[in-house]
Structures are given as C-alpha cells and as structure tokens.
Amino acid sequence: MAISRGLRNNNPLNIRKSSTKFVGETNGNDVSFKTFKTMAYGYRAAFVILRTYFKKYGCNTVGKIIKRWAPPTENNTTNYIATVSRRSKIPSGRKLSFSMGEMTAIVAAMSYVENGEVADEKAVAQGWDLMNKE
C-alpha cells in the first residue's frame, strides 16, 4: 500500500509551501507541500497555523477552521467539516477555547481526512507540546 503524501512528508495536514518557515521544516523533494523532520513538527506547524486562524481571523469553530483550511474552491468542505466534527466529537458550530483537548482532537481528525489513516495520537500531542514551548 502506498503511503500518503502527507505522511511521507511528515506533513499530516498537507501544509503548502510558502515563505513561512516553521521550526522543524526541512528541504524535501515535494514541489508543492512542506516537509518536516518528524511528524510531531508537522503537527506543530498545523497548530501554529490554527492558532493564527483562531486569534487573527476568528476561526473559533470547526466549521470556520475547515472553511479557511479547505475552501470549497478546492475541496468538498461540507464533507470535510462533517468528518472532522464526527471524528473529534465536537459539533461544527460549537465555539472553541483553543484547548489541548479540543485542538488535538480536531487536528487528529483533520489528519485523518488528509491522509485516510488514523493519526498517531502521541505525535499529535508532541506537536501540541512543541507549539507551547515557544
């Protein structure tokens, strides 16, 4: 079975290449998506982005996060939101507090949508811890 692009790049949420450089980012061979030295650093980058969404853009629900992360012009956003809500057990319109419990559940569910595999909960938690060491 082929490994998904996100897992191959240690980039479980498939963060596109940009001028932003994240801690743990490495030079990979993928022309479109970032590569990280470990999965935990890939999750860390996702949490950093979602923290910006939360603070700067008011993305304080699963629905708002996913609409920004996976816009309908590129994705089946409705299905993405439904899957993340179901897998995280957080209703799509419920206001979030950006807590570890909520955000690790959401990011693990987003990783599932992006890669088709259950996220490694330990790596997700390590990514959260790495983000909070800033």
N, C-alpha and C positions, 0 to 999 in steps of 0.2 A: 504494500500500500504506500502511495506517495505521501510524503509529509507536506502539510500545507505551507504556503509561502510565509505566513506569519510566524509559525513555529520554527521554520527553517532559519528565519532572520532574527529569532529571539525578539520578535516584534508582534506580540499576540493580538494587538488591536489594529495592526496594519497602518501604522503612522507613516504618512507620505514624507518623502524627502522635502526638506525646506532649509532655510538659512539658520533656523534654530538648532543649536547643538545641545544635546542632553547629556547629563552625566551617564557614562557607560556606553555611549554611542560609539560604534566602530565603523570603519570603512568596509562596507560589504559590497557584494557584486550586483545587488539588485539595483536597477536603474531608477525605479520609482519609489521604493519603500526603504525606510531606515533599517539599520541592522544594529543590534545591541550585543554586548559581550556575554550577557546572561539573560535569561527570561525575566529574572527579578528586575533588571534595569529596564527592560521593555515595559513591564508593568509600571515601574516608577514613572517613566515618561508619560504613560497614559494617565496616571493620577495627577501629574503636574498639569497636563492639558485640561483635564476635567476640573481641577481646582480653578484654573483660569476661567473656564466656562462658567463655573458657579459664581465666582467673585466679580468678574468683569462683565459677563453677559447675562447674568440672572438665570442661568440654566439650573434650576433648583428642583426639577422633577425628572423622572426617567424619560418622559416624553420630550421635554425640552432638550435634554442632553442628546438624545438619539437624533432628533431633528437637525441639530447642529452637526453632530458627528457623521451622520449618514443621510445627507439630504436626499429628498425624493428624486432629484435630477439624476442621481447616481445609484440609488438603492430602493428596495422595497421597504421604505421607512416604517410603514404601518406594521408589517410583519416583524421587523427588527424590534420595534418598541414592544410588541406583544410578547415576543420571545424573551426579551430581557426582563420584562415585568413578571412573566410566569416563572422563569428560572431563578430570579432574585427574590421572588415572593414580595415584591414592592409594587403596589399599584402605580400605573404610569403617571397619574396626576397628583400623587401624594407629594407634598413639599418635603424636601430632603434637608438634612442638617450637615451634610458632608462629614459624617462619622465613619470610623473604620468599618463597622458592621455593614452599614448601607453601601458604602463605596466599594468595598471588596466584593460584596455580592453582585453589585451592578457590573463591575469590571470583569469578574469571572463569567457572568452571563454574556457580556459583550464579546469576550474571547471565544466563547462557545459559538456565537453567531459568526464570528470572523473566521474560525478555523474548523468548525464542525466536530470539535473534541472538547470534553470536559476539561476545564482549566485545572492546573496544578495549584491547589489552594495554598500550599506552602510558598510557592513562588509569588503568588498574588500578595500574600501577607508580607513577604520580604520586600516587595515593591512598595507597599504602603509604608513600611518602616524606613526604607531608603528615602522616600519623599520627605518624611518627617525629620530626617537628620540634617536638613538644610539649615 
